[in-house]
């Protein structure tokens, strides 16, 4: 019995191209980072292929640094990957100083992949050499599995597609692929992509440009003679009206590259209806040393010093971006007495409030008594819910980190506390999502669900594929507005 294989196809990042005219190469690295996370979290391909035009200008002064940036992101893939240059990537030898050059034949998961680096021709077309045409026959010799051809410029029969780019010797390529029973031919270059086209035994597929909305890659599954090609968008469906209520900023001590301006811009480009900034209140009131030492959670508002207080600059920076789709709130820390680390005047500045259990006295002193930790946790949830927060962020993260099993009684206690206080529960997958049973209990009890990327990195702004999968598995209605929180 043949094994089902999965190929992820990414084409035309054009990293470094200025934004404009529907192109977003300026955030090509962010899109690739998001694609890598999506593949690792949900798709789990056997191989990922990148079909050229990785950079917009492979000869630019910063091209080497840009290639290294892309190479480092690809290193995070759980699957093996193959990278081909395109006509924008410059000299092939220079390109492969920073990327691993693939062999002429690459065998993975029962497939044989043939990467081609064809010669450029006028009109952004290409030509395949005689020796490369012969490679199809060498690949088939003694091999019975599926052969997959990879190239940048499309290959298709004359007149078959409304595409201005092709190989000048496409007929010879098609003949060689037909004679050797090539199962699949994958191309990039044509930014619109093209749906699967059959030519003899070969399925021809063109991947759309990743840097053009809705930022699609292709997921291809091969099962025997069956080949399924599915586009997979990184942007969210704007018709869903999704908002990300948990985005961190340059004011946070734990942020990586997320900033107010870049996250607001990215959320808009990715199809979000709104973004909500929610910086840690304790990090805005305390110095980094005092925050990480635990002084913030021991002393709460009593330990705030004017010299460390950055709450005003945070709200001033947010005010420059605030509009109906951009909200500026806070992720509240709470001290050991269950009091919000929040001064009354700053409560009035916030558009919304998240409440989070970041510390518990028992865990901080190293207690291994699960019953004590759970009792403290539930007491803290009750205290947070009673203080008028809009959303309980990552509800169970702290006790999941401590290895405590989430019993039905714990889930029901939290749901009831949220129901009584009309507080929403956050679906947050930053370090593992909430239990499916918790989501189901919330929907059954009428507790609204808020989506949070918990973005410390731009990768996570509105990155809701896993969130939406959880909602689907929990039996959420097609119209998510019935269950989702709205400010």
C-alpha positions in Angstrom: 0.0 0.0 0.0 1.4 3.4 -1.0 2.1 6.0 1.7 0.3 9.3 1.6 2.9 12.2 1.3 2.5 15.9 1.9 4.4 18.7 0.2 4.2 22.3 1.2 4.9 24.8 -1.6 6.0 28.4 -1.1 6.8 30.8 -3.9 7.8 34.4 -4.5 8.4 36.0 -1.1 10.1 39.0 -2.9 11.6 39.8 0.5 12.7 43.4 0.5 10.3 44.8 -2.1 8.7 48.0 -0.9 5.0 47.7 0.0 2.6 48.9 -2.6 0.2 47.9 -5.4 -1.0 44.9 -3.5 2.5 43.6 -2.8 3.9 43.1 0.7 7.5 42.0 0.2 8.5 44.4 2.9 7.1 41.8 5.4 8.3 38.7 3.4 10.2 37.5 6.5 7.2 37.8 8.7 5.0 36.0 6.2 7.6 33.2 5.9 7.9 33.0 9.7 4.1 32.6 9.9 4.1 30.0 7.2 6.8 28.0 9.0 4.7 28.1 12.2 1.6 27.1 10.3 3.3 24.1 8.7 4.9 23.0 12.0 1.6 23.4 14.0 -1.0 22.1 11.7 0.2 20.7 8.4 3.3 18.6 9.2 4.5 18.2 5.6 7.0 15.6 4.6 8.9 18.3 2.7 8.7 22.0 2.1 9.8 23.5 -1.2 10.5 27.2 -2.0 10.3 27.9 -5.7 12.3 31.0 -6.2 12.3 34.8 -6.0 13.1 34.5 -2.3 14.4 38.1 -2.4 13.2 41.0 -4.6 16.7 41.9 -5.5 19.4 39.3 -5.0 22.1 41.9 -6.0 21.2 44.5 -3.4 23.9 45.5 -0.8 21.9 43.9 2.0 21.0 40.7 0.0 23.4 38.5 1.9 21.9 39.6 5.3 18.4 39.1 3.8 19.2 35.5 2.6 20.6 34.7 6.1 17.4 36.0 7.7 15.4 33.7 5.5 17.7 30.8 6.0 17.4 31.1 9.8 13.6 31.1 9.6 13.7 28.0 7.4 15.9 26.3 10.0 12.9 26.3 12.3 10.9 24.0 10.0 10.3 20.6 11.3 10.3 19.2 7.8 13.3 19.0 5.4 13.2 21.8 2.8 14.5 22.6 -0.7 15.2 26.2 -1.8 15.4 27.2 -5.5 16.5 30.6 -6.8 14.3 32.7 -9.1 15.1 35.4 -11.6 15.1 38.0 -8.9 17.6 36.1 -6.7 20.7 37.0 -8.6 23.7 34.7 -9.3 23.0 31.1 -8.5 26.4 30.5 -7.0 26.1 33.5 -4.7 22.5 32.4 -3.8 23.8 29.0 -2.6 26.5 30.4 -0.4 23.7 31.0 2.1 21.3 28.2 1.2 22.0 24.5 0.9 22.2 23.5 -2.8 20.0 20.5 -3.4 21.2 17.4 -5.2 19.9 16.6 -8.7 17.6 14.1 -7.2 16.2 14.3 -3.7 14.4 11.2 -2.2 12.0 12.0 0.6 9.1 9.9 2.0 9.0 7.7 -1.1 9.0 10.6 -3.5 11.8 11.6 -5.9 12.0 15.4 -6.3 14.0 16.9 -9.2 15.0 20.6 -8.6 15.7 22.5 -11.8 17.6 25.8 -12.1 16.7 26.7 -15.7 18.3 29.3 -17.9 16.5 32.7 -18.2 15.0 33.8 -21.5 13.5 37.1 -22.6 10.1 38.0 -21.3 10.8 36.4 -17.9 10.6 33.0 -19.5 13.1 30.1 -19.2 14.7 27.2 -21.1 15.7 23.7 -19.9 19.0 22.2 -21.0 19.3 18.9 -22.8 21.1 17.4 -19.9 18.3 18.4 -17.5 15.7 16.9 -19.9 17.7 13.6 -19.7 17.5 13.8 -15.9 13.8 12.7 -16.0 14.9 9.4 -17.6 17.8 9.0 -15.1 15.3 9.6 -12.2 12.9 7.0 -13.4 15.5 4.3 -13.9 14.9 1.7 -11.2 12.5 4.0 -9.3 8.7 3.3 -9.2 7.5 6.0 -6.8 6.2 9.5 -7.7 8.6 11.9 -9.4 8.0 15.6 -8.8 9.6 18.3 -10.9 10.4 21.6 -9.2 11.2 24.9 -11.0 10.6 28.6 -10.8 9.1 29.4 -14.2 5.9 27.5 -15.1 5.8 24.6 -17.5 2.6 24.0 -19.3 1.3 23.2 -22.8 1.1 26.1 -25.2 -2.3 27.9 -25.0 -3.4 25.9 -21.9 -3.2 28.9 -19.5 -3.6 32.6 -19.6 -0.1 33.1 -18.3 2.6 35.1 -20.1 5.5 33.0 -18.7 6.6 29.5 -19.8 9.6 27.6 -20.9 10.5 28.2 -24.5 11.0 24.4 -24.9 7.9 23.5 -22.8 6.9 20.9 -25.4 10.1 19.0 -25.0 9.7 19.1 -21.2 6.1 17.9 -21.4 7.2 15.1 -23.6 10.0 14.0 -21.2 7.7 14.2 -18.2 5.0 12.2 -20.0 7.5 9.5 -21.1 8.8 9.0 -17.6 5.4 9.2 -15.8 6.2 12.3 -13.8 3.4 12.7 -11.3 3.6 16.4 -10.5 5.3 19.6 -11.8 5.4 22.5 -9.4 6.2 26.1 -10.3 6.2 29.7 -9.0 6.9 33.0 -10.8 3.3 33.7 -12.0 2.0 35.6 -8.9 -1.6 34.6 -9.5 -0.7 30.9 -9.4 -2.8 28.5 -11.4 -5.1 25.6 -10.4 -4.0 22.0 -11.1 -3.9 21.2 -14.8 -3.5 17.7 -16.2 -1.1 17.0 -19.1 -0.9 13.3 -19.7 0.1 11.6 -16.4 1.4 14.9 -14.9 -0.4 17.3 -12.7 0.8 20.8 -13.2 0.4 23.3 -10.3 1.5 26.9 -9.9 1.9 28.3 -6.4 0.7 31.9 -5.9 3.0 34.5 -4.6 3.3 34.5 -0.8 3.8 38.3 -0.7 0.4 39.0 -2.3 -2.7 38.9 -0.2 -4.2 36.6 1.0 -0.7 35.2 1.3 -1.2 31.7 0.1 0.9 28.6 0.0 0.0 25.3 -1.5 -0.5 22.0 0.5 -0.2 19.0 -1.8 -1.1 15.5 -0.7 -0.2 12.5 -2.8 -1.9 9.2 -2.1 -1.2 6.6 -4.8 -2.5 8.1 -8.1 -4.5 10.8 -6.3 -3.1 14.3 -6.0 -4.9 16.9 -4.1 -3.8 20.6 -4.3 -5.2 22.9 -1.6 -4.4 26.6 -1.3 -3.8 27.7 2.3 -4.1 31.4 3.2 -2.1 33.0 6.0 -4.4 36.0 6.1 -7.6 35.6 8.1 -10.9 35.7 6.3 -12.0 39.4 6.8 -15.7 38.3 6.7 -15.1 36.6 10.1 -14.5 40.0 11.7 -11.8 38.6 14.0 -10.0 40.8 16.6 -6.7 40.1 18.4 -7.1 41.4 22.0 -3.6 40.4 23.2 -0.7 42.1 21.5 2.5 43.2 23.3 4.6 46.2 22.4 8.0 47.8 22.6 7.1 48.8 26.2 7.2 45.2 27.4 10.3 43.6 28.9 9.5 40.3 27.3 8.7 41.5 23.7 10.8 40.3 20.8 9.9 42.4 17.7 6.3 43.5 18.2 5.7 47.2 18.3 2.6 49.3 18.4 3.0 50.7 14.8 4.1 47.5 13.1 1.5 45.3 14.8 -1.3 47.7 13.9 -0.2 47.8 10.3 0.3 44.0 10.1 -3.1 43.3 11.6 -4.8 45.5 9.0 -2.9 43.8 6.1 -3.7 40.3 7.5 -7.5 40.9 7.5 -8.2 41.5 11.2 -11.2 43.6 12.1 -9.3 45.0 15.1 -6.1 44.8 17.2 -5.9 45.3 20.9 -2.6 46.2 22.7 -2.4 44.8 26.1 1.0 45.5 27.8 1.7 44.0 31.2 0.7 46.5 33.9 3.5 45.4 36.2 6.1 45.9 33.5 4.9 49.5 32.9 5.0 50.3 36.6 8.2 48.5 37.7 11.8 48.3 36.5 12.8 45.1 34.7 14.8 44.0 37.7 12.0 44.6 40.1 9.4 42.9 37.9 11.4 39.8 37.2 12.5 39.5 40.8 8.9 39.1 41.9 8.7 42.4 43.8 5.8 43.5 41.6 3.7 40.6 42.7 4.7 40.8 46.3 4.1 44.5 46.8 1.6 45.4 44.0 0.6 49.1 43.7 2.3 49.8 47.0 5.8 49.3 45.5 5.3 51.5 42.4 8.0 54.2 42.2 7.6 57.3 39.9 11.0 56.8 38.3 10.0 53.4 37.0 6.4 54.3 35.9 6.1 54.2 32.1 2.3 54.0 32.0 1.8 57.6 30.6 4.3 57.1 27.7 2.6 53.8 26.8 -0.8 55.4 26.5 0.6 58.4 24.7 2.2 56.2 22.1 -1.0 54.2 21.7 -3.1 57.3 21.3 -1.3 58.2 18.1 -2.7 54.9 16.6 -6.0 54.7 18.3 -9.0 54.4 16.0 -12.1 52.2 15.9 -10.0 49.2 14.8 -7.1 49.8 17.2 -7.6 49.6 21.0 -5.1 50.3 23.7 -5.6 48.2 26.9 -3.6 46.4 29.6 -2.8 42.9 30.6 -3.1 43.3 34.4 -0.8 41.6 36.8 -2.1 40.8 40.3 -0.3 40.7 43.6 -0.3 37.9 46.1 -3.4 39.5 47.8 -5.3 39.3 44.5 -5.2 43.0 43.9 -4.8 44.4 40.4 -1.5 46.1 39.9 -3.3 49.1 38.5 -3.8 52.7 39.7 -7.3 54.1 39.4 -6.3 56.9 37.0 -4.8 54.4 34.6 -7.9 52.2 34.6 -9.7 55.1 33.0 -7.2 55.3 30.2 -7.5 51.7 29.1 -10.0 50.7 26.4 -10.1 47.1 27.8 -8.5 45.0 30.5 -7.1 41.5 30.5 -6.6 39.7 33.8 -3.8 37.2 34.1 -2.5 34.8 36.7 1.2 35.1 36.3 2.3 34.3 39.8 1.0 32.3 42.8 2.7 32.4 46.3 2.7 28.7 46.5 4.4 28.2 43.2 6.9 31.0 43.8 8.0 29.4 47.0 8.4 26.0 45.3 5.4 24.2 46.8 4.8 20.7 45.3 1.4 20.4 47.0 -1.0 20.2 44.0 -4.1 20.8 46.2 -2.6 23.9 47.7 -1.6 25.3 44.2 -5.1 24.5 42.8 -6.9 26.2 45.8 -4.7 29.3 45.4 -5.3 29.4 41.6 -9.1 29.1 41.9 -9.1 31.8 44.6 -7.0 34.1 42.3 -9.4 33.5 39.4 -12.3 34.5 41.6 -10.5 37.6 42.7 -9.6 38.6 39.2 -13.1 38.0 37.8 -14.6 40.2 40.6 -12.5 43.2 39.6 -14.2 44.1 36.3 -11.7 42.8 33.8 -13.0 42.1 30.3 -11.1 38.9 29.5 -9.3 36.3 31.6 -6.1 35.7 29.6 -4.5 32.3 29.1 -6.7 30.9 32.0 -4.7 27.8 32.9 -1.2 28.5 31.8 0.3 28.8 35.3 -0.9 25.5 36.6 -0.3 23.7 33.3 3.3 24.8 33.6 3.4 23.2 37.0 2.2 19.9 35.6 -1.1 19.9 37.4 -3.9 18.0 35.7 -6.9 20.1 34.8 -9.8 18.2 36.3 -13.4 18.8 35.3 -14.0 20.5 38.6 -11.3 23.0 37.9 -12.7 23.8 34.5 -16.2 24.2 35.8 -15.1 26.4 38.7 -13.4 28.8 36.2 -16.3 28.8 33.8 -18.8 29.6 36.6 -16.6 32.5 37.9 -16.5 33.9 34.4 -20.2 33.5 33.8 -21.1 35.3 37.1 -18.8 38.2 36.3 -19.6 38.4 32.6 -15.9 38.0 31.8 -14.7 36.5 28.5 -12.3 33.5 28.4 -9.3 33.9 26.1 -8.3 31.2 23.6 -4.5 31.7 23.7 -2.2 29.2 22.0 1.1 31.0 22.8 2.2 28.1 25.0 -0.5 25.6 24.2 -4.2 26.2 24.0 -6.9 25.7 26.6 -8.5 22.3 26.9 -11.2 21.5 24.4 -13.6 20.7 27.2 -13.1 24.2 28.6 -14.1 25.8 25.3 -17.2 23.6 25.1 -18.2 24.4 28.7 -17.8 28.2 28.0 -20.1 27.9 24.9 -22.6 25.8 26.8 -22.7 28.3 29.7 -22.8 31.4 27.5 -19.3 32.6 28.4 -17.9 34.6 25.5 -14.5 33.6 24.0 -11.8 36.1 23.0 -9.0 35.3 20.6 -5.5 36.3 21.7 -2.3 35.9 19.8 -0.3 36.9 22.9 2.1 38.4 20.4 5.5 39.2 21.7 6.7 38.5 18.1 5.0 39.9 15.0 4.6 36.2 14.0 1.7 35.9 16.4 -0.4 39.0 15.6 -3.7 37.5 14.5 -2.2 34.1 13.9 -5.4 32.3 14.6 -5.2 29.0 12.6 -4.9 26.9 15.7 -7.5 28.9 17.5 -10.0 28.4 14.7 -9.2 24.7 14.6 -9.9 24.4 18.3 -13.3 26.2 17.8 -14.1 23.9 15.0 -13.3 20.8 17.0 -15.4 22.2 19.9 -18.4 22.5 17.7 -18.6 26.2 17.4 -21.3 27.6 15.1 -20.5 28.7 11.6 -21.3 32.2 12.6 -18.6 32.8 15.2 -20.1 36.1 16.3 -22.5 34.0 18.4 -19.6 32.9 20.7 -16.9 35.5 20.3 -16.2 38.4 22.6 -16.6 41.9 21.2 -15.7 45.2 22.8 
